[in-house]
Amino acid sequence: MKNLPNILLSGTPGVGKSRLAKEVSEKLDLKWLDVSAIAKKNNFLSGEDKVLECPILDEDALLDHLEPIMEKEGNILEYHACEMFPERWFHLVFVVRCCNTILYDRLAKRKYNEKKLQSNIECEIFQTILEEAQDSYQEEIIHELTNETEEQFQENVSKIVELIQSWQSDQEKENK
């Protein structure tokens, strides 16, 4: 398939973004960009948040690194925040959600400290990532996905693939 879009997969840690990104990238031959892994590998970190026990991202260095990659298109970028990424980068944006009780269990298994766990649960309760997406991108490209069960995971993969194929079809019509 040619003419591949750039996709953003965002959501609170623990909602299943990485698994979705891996599956969709393999199905459609998209380049999976795990922002956390890229930041660590390239040392795009400006310190450590001692309270939340996580690195602080050097956003400028990361964005400078990603710009030429995103220009080539055919990427699926995955990260827990979204407002820092330029609107021009994305053709489709997916915000992955999960109920708080399931999310709590997933984050507890990761051994998040109490402050980090509570902060992420509150982020999900207050729909912080969804609101960031709505404030940062055009409404028609944003899609909210619930990802709590294996059945929902499979449905989400199918929905993402279907929307990408629909986008491709629209692009082909525009280019004729």
N, C-alpha and C positions, 0 to 999 in steps of 0.2 A: 504494500500500500504506500502511496506517495502522498505528499502534501499533509504531513502530520502536524497537529496542533501542539502548542505548549499548554500543559495542564498544571494546575496548582492543586495539591491535596493538602489540606490544612485541618487542624483540630487539636484539641487538648491531648497531651501525652496520654497514651493508653487506649485511645479509641480505635486503633487498628490501621493507621495511615500507612505504615511501612509494609504491612502484609498486602494491603490493597495496591500500593505502588508497585510492589514486586510482581504481583499477579498481572496487573494491567500492562506493565512494561514488557513482560514476557509475551503476552498475547498479541500485542500490537507493535512490538519492536520499537518502543519508545525508550529513550535514554533516561534511566531513573537517577535523579539527583537528590540524594539524601543530604540535606543542608547541614545537619549536625555532623555527619561524617566528613563532609567537605571542609567544614570549619575546623574540625580537629586535625585532619590530615594536613591542611595548609596553614595551621596556626593562626586562624582568623579569630583569635580570642584576645580579649583585652583585660582579662582578670577572672576572678572567681567570686560568685555570690556565696558567701559563707553560710547565710541563713538557709537558702534553698539548695545548697550543695550542688551547684551547677556552674558551668563556665559562662562568662559574659561574652557575647558575640561582638566582634568588631564588624559592624554592619557595612561600613564603607568598603573595607577590604573584601568582604564577601561579595558585595554587589559588583564591585569592579571585576572580580574574578568570574562571576556568573554572566555578565553582560554579553561577551562574545559567544558564549555557549547558548544562551537563550535566543540570540539573533538567528542561529541556525535552525531553530524550531525542532519539533519532534521530541520534546522533553517532558518528563513528569517530575515536577519539583515537589518535594515533600518536606514540610516543616510545621511546627506547632503554632507559629505566628504567621501573619500574612501581610500586615499593613506596610511593611518595609519594602515589599517587592513592587516594582513599577507596574502599573495597570497595563501598559503596552506589551508586557511579556506574555500575557495569558489570553487564550481563546476560551478556556473553560476553567472554572474554579469549583472545587468540591470541598465542602466543610463536613467533616465526618464527626458524628455525634454519638453519644452513648449515655445510658441512664447512670445516675450517680452511684447506685449500689454496685453495679457491675464494674464501673470505672474504679471505684474505691478498691475493690478486690484485685483488679488488675495492677493498680499502682502499689498496693500493699505487697503483692508478690515481687515487685521490683525493689522492694525494701526502701521506698521513699521515706524520708523522715516526716514526722507529723506536720511540720510547717509546710513542706513541699507538697505533701499529700493534700492537705487542706486547701492550699492555694490553687491546686489544679482542679479540685472538686468545685470550688467556688467559681473558677473560670468556666466550668461546664454549666453550673447552675445559672449563672448570669449570661450565658450565651456569648461570652466575650469574643471568641474567635469568629462566630457567625456575624456579630456586629462589626468587627474589624473588616471582614470581607464585604459586608454591605456598604460600609463607608469607603472602601478602597476600589471596588470594581463595579462594573455595570451589572445591574440586577439580573438581566437576561442571561448572563454567563455563570451565575452562582447557582449551585445545586447543593442542597442539604441531604446528607445520607445518614441513616441510623445504622450502626454497625455493632450489634450486640450478640447476634447468634450466627452460626455457620450458614444458615439459610439466608440471612440478611447479607452476609459477606458475599455469597454467590450472586445474589440479586444486585448488589452494588457493583460487582465486577461487570455483570451483564449490562447494567444501566450506563456505566462509564463507557464501555465499549460501544454501546448503541449510540450514545451521544457523540462520541468521537467520529463514528462512521457517518452520522447525520451531518456533523460539521464538515467532514470531508466531501460529502455529496453536495452540500451548499457551496463549498469552495469551487468544486468542479463546474457547477452551474454558473457561478459568477465569472469564471475564467473562460467561458465559451462565448 
